[in-house]
Amino acid sequence: MVLYYILVKERVEFDSDFTDTILWAEAMLTGNGLFDPEMYYAYTLPFGGSLLMMPFVAIFGVGYKAHALGFILFLAIFVFSLYKFLRSMDFPTEHTLTAAAFILLLSLPTKNTRMIMWGHVIHYSLGLLFVMAATAVYSGIDMGDLFFSKVNRKRSFLLIALTALFCTNGLTTILFFFIPFYGAVILERFINIKDELFCSENRNTAALSIAGLCAAGAGFILSVLVQRLSGVKTVYEGLFKTIPMWQEWVWDLTERLRVMMVCVAGEVPSEIPMESMTGIRIMYMAFVSLVIIFTPFIAFCAYKKIENKIIRIYMLSYIILLASTLFVYDFSHARGTIHRMVGLYMTALTVTVIFMMWLVRQGALSRFGAVLAIVLSIACLFSAYSTIALRGQNRYDGLTTVLKENGLSRGYAEYWSAQVTTVLSDSDITVAPVNISDSGEITPRLYNSREDQFEAVEGVDRYFVFLSSWEYETTKDTVCKDASEVIPFDEDGYIVVFDHNVF
């Protein structure tokens, strides 16, 4: 179903937020390295999806084909890691495949979850992937022996190397991967009071964790040095790094609960009858979101009965992720907006599915696992339905058609109409993002863009600005008074043509 979404349905809801990864891949090629010093990045993820997408961009250019192929490769890596991760919990193959199916299907219920997981590869999906990969590798290390012993050497080296590579992605990876994973590894040992505090397994775990800390620090410092030497500029990452004034600190668990429900059930732009198909789906998925939110906490009631160490570690990693993420969100400018909750949702979902698979193997407790399986199975049907139900043409496919018919290939638009048009036109049309003020002034928006995208291009004598109705009314007596032509596009869009560059 995820593959079907990428190949068939994703284009319907494709927007500028989906373009991050492919634009970063293009920047690698234009900059002849990990970074392009001329690019104003939203944030930098050198060990991320742009590496996967770069060869396809080199072959096919910046277009939807390269985007789709890059995500097929990412999906393959994700599924492989998910399979190895679930197998590390000693589930039989059929249970592993069933659990993977639940997790993949329930990554598709709303546009927010689809976009974060399969629209662009950023720290939320990477954090989930990195924890799964690290857990799978860690499961093969015998902590009763030294982590650098002959039997453990290969897997320990692999784990430490992966930790260093993962943490080159910066502070967000420290938050979404390093703290939850290594924190859970240490915490699982600390609360296991059946073992002596300084037993060999605890000492070896501490040694491995220290090695992981050194690797994470090395990866993080290396990334910072490379970025500074390369002159990389980021314009969005500061949200996670900046502490606002204390009056702006927020700790509202009720709001976080509501946002998580919207993440799973979807946004409701207008009132919808409960008895309608959409109303039933929204209400049921809101209920499922509560099940997914609270099941990991219920699972802790059975913590002592869960013999598999890897399951216990992953349960603990979710609690640490939840606490650290909400803390950082509420004491930074990031806040807990809907799309930023997808990483927490997917981790809670994974814990819920794992607990369900554990329950169905527990004799008398299996009835509870069966009920949970039924609840999630119905949710999978609604999730698949919401994906299949995506219909119609993307608005910006229509825009590219009109622009090509009028011989226009270079222009500007506000963020949500800019890069999406570039990608959907396979770069036949280049649209750079701009800001439009209330006073009618148009200025470059340096966000996943370069300054040279706002310069005149030799051989291009007609430029355009794509404006909404409000933007057109705001600018018609300022910038647009020099327009040579105005082409109405739809009920809320105008293509304003100039015989010169507007900057």
N, C-alpha and C positions, 0 to 999 in steps of 0.2 A: 504493500500500500504506500509506503514511503517512496519507493522507486516510482510508482505511478504518479504520485504527487509531484515529484521533481520533474518528470518527463512530460506530464500532461497538464496538470492543474496549477502548478506554481506560477506560471506566466500570467494567469488570470488576476492574481492579487499582488504581483510583483511591483514593488515601489522602490524608492531611493534607499530605504534602509537595507534592502536586499543586496545593494551594490557594493558594500564596503569591501568584501573580500576580493572581488574581481578588480576593483580599483587599486587595492594594495598590491595585487599580483602584477598589474600593469606598472605600478611604481617601481617594483623590483627590476623589471625589464628596462624601463627608461633610466633608472638610476644605476644600472649595472652592478647591483649588490642587494643586500637585504633592505636597504632604505634608499629613497630618493630625497636628497636634501632640499629639493625644490617643492616637495609635496607638503601640504599642511594636513597631517593625519588626524583622524578622530582620536585614535590611540594606536599604539604600535604592538603588534603581536608577531614577532619575527618567526616563532616556531608555531605556526598556525595554518589556517586554510589557504592563505595566499601562496604558500610553498606548493600545495597540491594543485592549485589552479594555474600557477605560472606557466607550466608547459602547454596547457591548453590555450592560454592567452597568446603565447608565442606562436602557436599554430593557427588558431582561428581568429585572433584579435579579441578586442573587448566586445563581447556579444553574448547573447543568451546561450548559445551552444557551448561556449567555454565555461560559462557559469554552471550549466547542467552537468557537463562532464566532470567538472571539479567536485560537484556535490555527490555524484555517483561514486567517485573515488573516496570521498569522506564517509559516505554511507557504508562502503565496504570495510573501511578501517574501523568504524564505529561498531558495526555488527560483529566483526572478528573480536574486538576487545570485549564487547558485551558477552559473547559466547564464552571466551576464556575466563572472564570474570565470574560468570554464573557457574561454570564448571568447577572453579576453585572452591565452591561451597558444597561440593560433593553431591550435587543434584544429578540424577541420571539424565541421559541425553534427551529423552522425551520431555522431562520437566524443564530442562534448560531451554529447549526450543520453545516450549509453551511460555515460559517466563519472558523470553526475549520478544515473542510476538506481542504479549501484553504491553511491554514497555514501548515498543516501536509504534504500535497502533495508538497508544495513549499519548504519544508525542504530537498528535495531529488534531486535537479537538478545536483549537481556535487559531486565528491568524497569528496571534502573539507567540504561541508555542511553535507553530510551523515556521515562522520567520526566524526565531531564535535558534531552533534546532537545525533547520534545513534551508534557511534563506541566506544566512551569512554565518561564517565560522568565527565566533568571538568567544570571550572568556567564559560565558555561561555554559555553552556546549563543550568547550575545551576543558573546563574544570571537571565536568562530569566524565568526559572521556579519559582525562589524565588520572583521576582517582580510580576508575575501573582498571586501566592498564597497570597502574602501580600496584593495586591490590592483587591482580592476577599474578604479577611477577613476585610479589612478597609472599604469596601463598606457597611458593615452591622453595622458600628458604627455611631451613631447619634451625629455628632459633634456640634449640637446645645445644647447638654447636656454634662456634665462632662464625660470625658472618663472613669473614674472609678465609675460612677454612676451605680445603680443596673441594668439598662437596657443595659448598655454598658460593664459591668464588664467582662463578659466571653470573648467577642470578643477582647476587649482591652488587656486582659491578654494573649490571644492566639497570638495576633500580636506581643506583646513585647517578649513573649517566643520564637516565631519563629525568630524574629530579632536576639536574643541572639544566638540561635542555628545556624542560617545561618552564622553569623559573626565569628563563630569558624573556618570558612574556611580561615580566614586571609584577607590580604590586597586586594586581587583580588575581594573578595566578597564585601568588602567596596566599591570598585570601580564600580562593575557591578550591585550591588543590593542596598546597603544602600544609597549612594549618589543620584542615580537617583530616587529611590522611595520616600525617605523622602524629598529630595530636591524638587520634584514635588508637594508633598503634601503641603509644605510650600509656594512654588511659586504660586500655584493655588490660595491660599488665598491672597497672597500679591498683585497680579495684579488684583484681583477682587475689583476694586475701588468703586463699588456700595455699599459695606459694609464698615462701619467704621473700622479703623485700629485695634481698641481694642474692637471690638464686641465680643460677647460670643463665636461664632464659631472660630474666629481667636485665642482667648485666649486658647480655648480647643485644637485647632490644635497645638499650640505652646507647650502646656503641654504634649500632646501625643508625639510630636516629641522629646522633651527633654527626656521623658521616653524611647523612642526608641534609642536615642543617648546613654543613660546610658546602655541600654541592649546590644547594639552593642559593646560598649567599654568593658563591662564585658565579653562578649563572645570572643572578640578578645584577651583580656588579659589572660583569662583562657586558651585559645588555646596555646598562646605563652609560658605560664608557664608550661603547660603539655608537650609541645614539648621539652622545654629546660631541664626539669627534666627527660624526657625519653631519652635524648641524640639523638633526631631525626636529621638526616642530609638531607638537600635538596640541589640539584645541578642545578636547573633550575629556581626556583622562584625568584632568584636574578635579573633576567632580568627586572622584574617589579619594583624592589626596588632600583636599582642602577641608579644614574644620571651620564651619561657620561660627558666627557669634553665638554665645550660649543661649540667647533668647530664641534662636532658631532650632535648637535641639528638640527632637521629637521622639516620643516613645509611646506610640499608639498601637497596641496590639490589635484592637478592633479594626482599625483601618487596614492593617496588614492582612488580617483574616479576610476582609472584604476584597482586597486586591487579589489575593490568592484565588478566591472564588471566581472573580472575573477572568483571571488568567485561564481557568479551566472551562468555565461556562460560556465565556465570550461577553463582549460589550453589548449593551442593549441601547441603541441610539434613540429609540422611541418606545412607547408602551406597546406591549405584545400580549394578546390574550393567552392565559395559561393553558387553555384547552387546545390551542393550535399546536401544530407539529414543532414549530420553533419554540413555543412556550414550554412544551413538555421536555424538549431536549435541554433547554437552558436550566429548568428546574432540576432535572435529573442530574445534569453535570455539576450543578451547584452542590447537590447532595453528595455526589461522588468526590468533589473537591474536599468536603469535610471529612469523608471517610479516609482520603489519602493524607490529609493533614494530621488526623488524630491517630491513625493506625500505628505509625512509628512509636508513639508514646505508649500505646496499649502493648506493643510488642515488648517493651521493656519489662512488663510484668512477667514475661516468660524468659527474661534474659538468662537467669541461672539454669534454665532447662535447655537452652540452646548450646549444644556441645561444640558446634563448629565455630572455631575461632574467627574465621574470616567473616562469617555472618555477624558476629558480635562486633568486630572492628568496623564493619560498614554501618551498622546501627549507630555506633558511637560517632562515626564521622559525620553522619547527618545531624546529630545534635550539636556538634561543634560547628558545623557549617551554618546551621540555623542561628545559633547564638552570635557567632562572629559576623555573619552577613548582616543580620538585623542591627547589630551594634554599629557597624560601619555605615550602613545606610542611614541610620537615624542621627548619627553624629558626623555626617558629611553632607555635601551638596548632592550626593547621588540619589538619596531618598529611595523608597521602595515602590517605584512605578511598576505597572503591570509587567512589561517585558523583562524587568530586572528580577522578577520573582520566578521566572521560568526555570532557572537553575535549581532553586529550592524545590519547586514543584516536581521536577524530573527526579531529583534525589529522593524526595519523599515517596514518589511513585515507585521507584526502584526498591526502596526499603519495604513498601507495602506488598509488592509482588513477591519479593524474597520471603517475607513473613508468611504470605499465603502459601507458597510452595512448601515451606517448612511445616505449616499446620496440617496440610493434607497428608503428611507422612507420620502424623502423631497419634494414630489410633482414635481414641475418643474425641480428641480435639479436631480431627479431620472435618467434622461437620461444620465447624466455624470457617475452616479454609474453603470448604465448598460454597458456603454462603458468600464469602468474599469473592470467590471466583465468579459466581453468578453476577454479582454487582458490577465487577470490573468488565465482564464479558458484554453486558448490556452497554456499558460506557464505551467499549471498543466499537460496538455497532454505531453508536451515535457519533463517535469520532470519525469513523470511516465515512458515515453519511455526510458529515459536515465538509469532508474533503471532496467526495464525489459530487456534492451539490454545487461546488464552485462552477459557475457558468458565465458566459458572456465574454466579450473582448475586453482586454485591458485598455483603459482609456488612452494610455500613451502609445499603444499600437496604432490606434486611430489617429493620434496626433502625428506620429512619424509618417503615416500615409499622406496626410494633408501637407506636411512640410516638404516631403519629397515631390509631391505634385506641383508645388509652387517653387521648386528649385532652391529651397533654403537648407543650408547645411551647417550654419554656425549661429549660435544664439545663446540666450540666457533665460533663466526662469528661477523662481524661488526653489528652495531645496527639494521639496516633494515632487517637483515636475522636472528637475534638471537631470541628474545622473541616470534616472530610470529611462529617460528618453534616449540618452546616449547608448545604453546597453541594449535596449529593445530594438534600436535601429542598427545594431551591429557596428556602431561607431560611424555609420554613414552620416549621421548628424551628431555634432558635438554641442552639448548644452551645459554651460557652466552655471553653478548656483549663485544667486544674488540675494541681497536683502533689500526689501522695499519698505521705506519708512512711511509714517503717516503723512509726512509733508510731501510725499511724491518723489523722494530721492532714491535712486537705484545705486547700490554699492556692491562691490564683489564680496561674496561670502567665502572665505578661505577655510573650507571644511571638506576634507578629502578632495582637494583641488589644488591647482598650481596657479601662480600669478600669471604665467604666460597664456593661460586659458582665457584671459580677459583682454589680450592684446589683439590688434588687427592682424589678419592673416593675408599674406600675399596671394592674390588671385581671387579672393572673396570680396565681392563688392556689395553684397546684400546681407544684412544681419537681422536677427529678429529677437524680440522679447516675448515670451509667452506669459500672459497675465490672466489672473482671475478677474471676475467682474469688478470686485472691490478694488483690486490693484489697478485695473485700467481706469476706473473713475478717479482714483487717487493720483495717477500719473499723467492723465490726458492733457493737463494744462502745464505740465513740467517737461518731463523727458519725452512723452509721446507727442508733443506738439510739433516735433520735427520729423514725425513718421511719414514715410512715403506711401504706406498702405496699412490698412487694418483689416485682417481676415477673421471674421467670427468663426470660432471652432465649435463650441457647444453652448449650452445655456449658462455656463460659468467659465468660459475661456475665450481669449482673444489672442491672435497672433499679430503682433505689431511689428511691421517691417520697416527697416531703415536702410538708407543707401550709404551708411557709414557705420563704423563701430560706435557703440554708445559710450565707450570708455576712452 
